């Protein structure tokens, strides 16, 4: 190993990622490939983004990736995602719950169905991924839930169901960190700020291109973040470099949440 090469312990490990067809999930799959980890990429069949782009990008990075259709509202499908890691690669070391939906709805228009669907994907769906992973992990491991500064830090008007789901992840992760620590499994939350992804570029339910451009002007870093920057942080949280980090919330936002209001 070169003196300039740092071993973060990811080589040979196996990770499942929900929401891996695009955005942060896709960037994470590639980041793991570069570290020598194998990937099981969960993707929602109704997603307009082709998961084969992720599989191809992982291969180009010298890694191995298998794509598995996944609806995190279905516990059996979450079990199948975790089992695919065992069947294909013989082990499971890492679980990253990144699948999520984002819908705008004012309180007066927010139906019970819309509320329940949001929580089933963005909160309970994370629990299902972690539950399925815990059932088959046989040694030390790591789990990361992808939250958001909307709910994780700030409120967001006309997105109460989304913010509620994302804030709920902190309680889930803290409790699982305590419960799974005796097994050597670490559980953390990653809280992205304003990151350019297909979800944030949606002008109907999120900020859209113009909103992101305007937001970049008030972020201390001077820009919105990139999916790869979030992915590299998740990679750190699941690596041996973070071996004593569990039950924590790490914000990746270019300084947005610590700037003085003006």
N, C-alpha and C positions, 0 to 999 in steps of 0.2 A: 504494500500500500504506500502510495506517495506520501511524503511528509506534509503535503498540502491537502491531502484527502482526509476528511473527518468522517469517522464511522459513527452514524447515529443509531445503529442497531436495527434499521429497517430492512436491510437486505435479507431476502428469504422469507419475510413475513407476508401474511395474506390479509387484505383489507376488503371489507364490503362497504360500498358507498351507495346510499339512496340519493336519487336526484342527480345521477351521473351523466345525463345526456347533454348537459350544457352548463355554462356558468361556472360557479365555484366547484361543483362536483366533477365536471370534466377536467378543470385545471388541476384538481387534487389527484385524479387518476393518473395524469401525466407526471405530476410531481412524485407520486409513489413509484412510478415506473423508473424514473431517473434514480431513485434511491435503491432500486433493486427489489421492491415489494411487488407482489402480484395482486391483481384487483378483480373483484366481482362487482360489476357496474349495474346497479339497479336503475331501471328506467320505466317511466310510465308510458304505456303504449299510445295514449292520447296526446302525449307531448309532441309538438310540431318539430322538435329537434331530433335528428336521426342519431341514435346512440352509436351507430357504426362510425361516426366521426370520432367519438371517444375511443372506441376500440382501435381505430386506425392510428390515432395520435399516440396511444400507449405503445403500439407496435413500433411506431417511428422512434419512440424514446427508448426502445430496446426492452420493453416490458411485455408482460402477458396479461390479458384481460378477457374475461368472459362476461357477456351481457345477459341479464336476466330480467324479464318483464316483471314489474312490481307495482302494485297499488298498496300503499302503506295503510289504507283503511281496512285491509284484509290481513288478519294475523297469520293465516296459513301461507300467504304469499311472502310475508316477512320471514317465516320459518324456512321457506324454500330458498330465499336469498342466502341465509346463513348456511343452510345445508349445501348449497352449490359450492361454497368455499371448501367445505369438507370433501365433497365428492370430486371436485376438480383439482384441488391443491393439497388436500389432506390435513388442513388446519385452518383456524381462524384466530387472528391476533388483534385485529382492529375493526371497529365499527364506527362509521361516520354517518350520522343521520342528517342529510342535507335536503331531502325532498320537502317541498313546501308549495303552498299556493298563496296568492295575494289577490284579494278582491276588495274593491271599494264599496262601502255601503254606509249611509248615514243611519243613525240609530233608529229613526222612525221607519226606515225601509228595511232594516235588518231582520230577516225572517229567522225562525227557529232552525229551519233546515240549513240556511246559509251559515248560521252560527255553529251548529253542530258539525257541519262538513269541514269548516275551517279548523276547529279543534281536533277533529278526527285525523286530519292530515298533519297539521303543524305542531300539535302537542302529543296526542295519543299515538300518532304514527311514529314519533320518535321513541316513545316507550315501547312500542311493538318491535321496532328494530333492535333496541337494546335488549329486550327480553329474549328475542330469538337468538341474538348473538351470545348472551350469557348462558343459554342452554347448551351450546356446543363448544364454547371456549374451555379448553382443558388446562391452560396455563396462564401466566400473566398476560395482560392485554390492556387495551386502551379504547375508550369510547369518547366521541365528541358530538355534541348536539350543536347545530348551527342555528343561532337565535338571530336577533336583529336589534339595532339601537331603538327601533320602534317597538316598544314594549320592554326590551331589555334595559333601556335607559329613559327614553322619551315616550310621551303619549303621541298619538297621531290621529287627528280628527278624521272621521268617517272610515276608520280602520280599527274600531274597538275590538272586533273579533280576532283580527290578526295580532294586534298588540297583546291581547290577553293570552293567546297561545304562546307567543314568543316569550312573554314574561314568565309563564308557567314552567318553562324549561329550566329556569334557575332552581326552583324547588325540586324538580325531578332529578336534576343532576347532583345537587347537594346530597339528597337522600341516597341515591344510588352509589355515590362516591363512598359513603360510610358503609353501606351494605356490602359492596363488592370489594372493598379494600382488603379484607382477609384473604381473598383469592388472588390478590395481586393485580386486580383490574382497576385502572384509573378512569375517572369519568369527569369530563370538563365541558364547559360551554364556550363557544366562540361567538362573539357578538360583532358582526360586521357593521361598519358604518355605511356611508353611501358608496356603493361599489357598482361599477358598470357591468351589468349582466343583462341577459334577455328580460329578466323580471323587472329590474329597475328601469329599463328602457321602454317598458309598456306605458304609453301615455294615458291610458284609461284608468288603470288600477294603481299606477305608481307615478313617478316623477316624469318619465319620458326624457328624450334627449335634451330638450330645452330646460327642463327642470334640473337635470343633472348638471348641465353647463352652468346654470345660475348658482347651484349649490357649491360647485367647485370654487367659486370666488370667495366664499366665506369660510371654507375649510382652511385651517392654518397651513396644511401641506400645500395648498394652492391648487388642488385638483381632487377629483373623486378617485377612489381606489380601483385597482385591477383585480380580477378574479384570482390571478396567480399569486398576488400578495396575500390574500386570505388563505389560499391553499397552502402556501409555504408555512403559514402560522399553524394551521391544523396539523400539517406534517410534523412540526416541532412538538406540538402537544401530544402526539401519538408516538413520538420517538423516545429513545433512551435518554436524550438530553433533558426530557421533562419527567424523569423517573420519580420525582418526589412532588409532582404537581397533580393534585386531584381535588375535585369539588370546587373549582375556580371558574371565574368568568373573565375571559380575556377580550378586551375591546380593541378592534382594529379599525380605526376611523380617521387617521391622519390628523388627530387632535381636535376633531369637531366637538366632542363632548366636554372638553376642558377649556375651550376658548371663552373669553369674557364676552358676554352679550353686548352687541353694539347695533 
